[in-house]
Amino acid sequence: MSSSHPAGTTTSYGSCNEIGPSQPTSASEHALLEPVQRGAVICSIFTGLCGILLGYDIGVVAGALSPIKHHFALGDFEVGFFVGVLNWMALVGAAAGAPLGDEYGRLAGLSCAASCFLVGNLLTTFAWSYEWLIIGRMIAGFAVGITLVLGPVYIAEIAPTAWRGFLTTGMEVSFNLGIILGYTSGWAFQGLPNPANWRVMLSVGSIPPVVILVGTHWYMLETPRWLVSQGCTSEAIAVLQQVLGPQEAERAAFLTL
């Protein structure tokens, strides 16, 4: 985005008066002026955990599918539907992710996804029938779609310019790491008796959502872009200071708000 304010002027942002530099310089010239701040690192770590959880829910089925099939005496169609319903519901979640994030905020969207992951994974873990297994899988699939949309958006909007590509790519890396962990879980617990084996595999996916919910409520920051879109410019500047540092935040506020 480019600034509509002339150089050397004092610009008012909501309840805050932001004094920009007399001669604004390009973002690329100052991108590496300050090291990445702790706030940006914390937010990226929690968002990466969302990616790990997303990948885990996909990868863990490889190990859990066979014992689930035997436990519920499923046919081929039922097995295929159990696997595929997550992808179908991910389409629904992806369609809902953007308006959800625009209306209620990126953090609220990620919190909603974590809540759905928690509920869905708990339902599949303790499912007493095939129907409840499907319901849990559908809820988890909805969360997958939201995370696929809002995870990269959140990191892109919260990360410093110089680190944006690296941290956004980290979301994709965490997704693949989650798939690997899902396969590892299937290998680690395959020796347990049925149904303990697949229930333990699926129960592991209920731990990260709790951590993510803690993060969204107490540690993660809302993105400056969304705050500005809601008219909360003073709050946006405060977030910029936490993720960029004071000097870069001043330049970013002058150039973008």
N, C-alpha and C positions, 0 to 999 in steps of 0.2 A: 504494500500500500504506500501511497505517497502522501506527504503532508500538504494541507491546504493553508497552513499558517505561514506568513512571511518570516524571514530570518530576523532575529533580534527582537522579537515580540514576546510579551508575556501572555500565555494562553491559559484560560480557566477551564478546568476539567471538573465538572460537578462541584463538589465542595472543596476541591484542591486547586490551588494556583500553581501551575507548572511553568517554570521559567526555562525555556529552551536555550541552547547555546546560540550565540550570536551568529555563528557561521556553521550551520549543520553540515556534517560530512556524511559520506556514503556509509551504508551499513557494512559493506565489505571491508572498508578501510579500518573499521574498529571492531570487526567481528571477534578477533582474538585478543582484544585489549585486556580483558579480564578472564580468569579461569571460570569454568562452569561452576555455578553455585550449587550449594547443597540442596536447595529447594528443587532445582531441575533434576538432580540425580535421584532424589527420593521419589518424585512423581514418576520418573521414567522406570524406576525399579518396580513400583507397584503396578504400573501399566504393563510392564513386561511379564509380571506374574499373571495378569489376565491372559496374555498370549500363551503362557505355559499351560494354564488351565484349559484354554480352548483346545490346544493340541493334545493334551492328556485325554480329554473326553473323546477325542477321535481315535487316538492310538490304543487306548485301553481295551477297546472292543475286540481287538485282535486276539487277546488272551482270554477275555471273558466270554466270548461268543459260544465256544464249544461247551463249557460247563453250563451256561444258561440254557442252551438248546436241550441238553440232557435233563436238566432240572425241571423244566416246564414241558418237556416232550413236544418241542416245536417242530413244525413242518418247514419245508424250504421257503414257502411264501412268508410265513411268520418270521423266520429268521431274516429274510431279506427286508421285510418291512421294518423290523427293529433297527437294522443298520441304516436303512435309507431315510427313515423319518427324521433323523437329526438334520440331514441336509435339506430336506423340504422345509422344516421349521426354521432353519438358518436363513432361508430366503425371506421368510416372514419377518424374522428379527432384523435382517439387514434393511428391509423396507421401512421398518419402524424406527431403526436406530437414528437416522438423520433427523426426522421431525422431533423425536424424543430429546435428542441432544440440543436441538435449536430452541425448543420450548422450555425445557427445565434445566439445561446446562449439561456440559460434558461429564461432570462428576456425578450428577444424578443419573445419567444414562449408564455410566460404568457401575454405579452402585446397584441399579436395577438389574444389570447383567449378572453381577456377582450374586445377588439375591436369587435370581432364577437358577444360576448354576448350583447354588446351595440346595434349594428346594428340589430341583431335578435330580441331582446326584443322590440326595438322601432317599428320594422316592425309589430310584432304581436300586439303591443298596438294600433297602428293606422291603422291596416289592414282594407281595405275597401272591400275586397273580400276573399273568402276561399283560393284562390290561393296564395294571398300575406300572408295570415296567415300561410300557409304551408312553404313558402319560409323563413319567419322569424323563424319558428320553426326549419327548417333545419340548418340555420346558427347558431342558438343557440345550436343545437345538436352537430355541428362540434366543437364549443367552449367547450362543455362538455367533449368531448373526449380528446382534447388537455390538458385540466386542470387535468383530471384524470391521465394522464401520467406525465406531467411536474410538477404538484404541489408537489407530494411526492418526486420526484427527486430533485427539487430545495431545499426543506427543508432539505433533507438528506445531500445535499452537502454544505449547508450554516451553518448548526447547529453545535455547539460545540459537541464533542464526548459524554460528559456526559449528554447532553440534547437531543441528536438526536432521541432516541426512543420516548421520551415524546412529542417533537415537531412534529414528523412525525405522531404520533397517533392523535395529535391535528387536523391534516388535515381531518381525518376520523370523528372526533367529529364535526368539523365545517360543514362537509357535511350533517350530520344528523340534526344539528341545522338548516341548511338551509331548509331542508324538513319540519321541524316543523314550521319555519317561513312562509313557503309557505302555509301550512294548516291554520295557524293563519291569514294570509292575506285573504284567502278565507272566513274565518268566519267573519272577521272584516268588509269586504266590501260587503257581500252578500245582505245587505239590500238596497244597491244603485239600482236605476233603470237600466235596461238593455238598452244600452250597457255600461253605465258608470261603472257598477260593475266589469265586467271582464277586462275592459281596465285599470282601476285603479290597479287591482290586478297585471296585467302584467307590468304596468308602474313602479311599485316599483322595479322590477328587472333591471331597467335601471339606477338606482342610484349607486349600488356598482361598476359596470364597470368603471365609471368615477373616483371613488376613487382609484381603482386598477391601472388605467392608470397613474394617478398622482404618485402613489407609484413606479411603474416600471420606470418612467422617472426621478424622483427626489429623492427618498428615498431608494429604494431597491438596493442591491448590486448583481453584477454578482458573480456566484459561483467560488471559487478558482480552483476547478477541471476543469471547462470549460476553464477558463483563461489559465491554464497551458497547456491544450490540444491545445490552439491556439498560444502557445509560449509567452504569456504575463505573465511571471513569476513575474516580479516586481509588476505588478498590483495585482496578486494573493496574494502576501505577504502583500500588503496594505489592502486587504480585510480580510485576516486572522487576522491582528492586530485589525480590527474593530469588528470582531465577536468573537474573542477569548481573546483579551487583549494582551499586548506586550510579556509577558513571555510565555504564551501558544502558541502564534503565532510563536515565535522563535523555540520552540520545534517541532511544527507541520511542519514548513517549513523545518527543518533539516530532519525530518523523512519521509516526503512525497514528497518533491519537488526534 
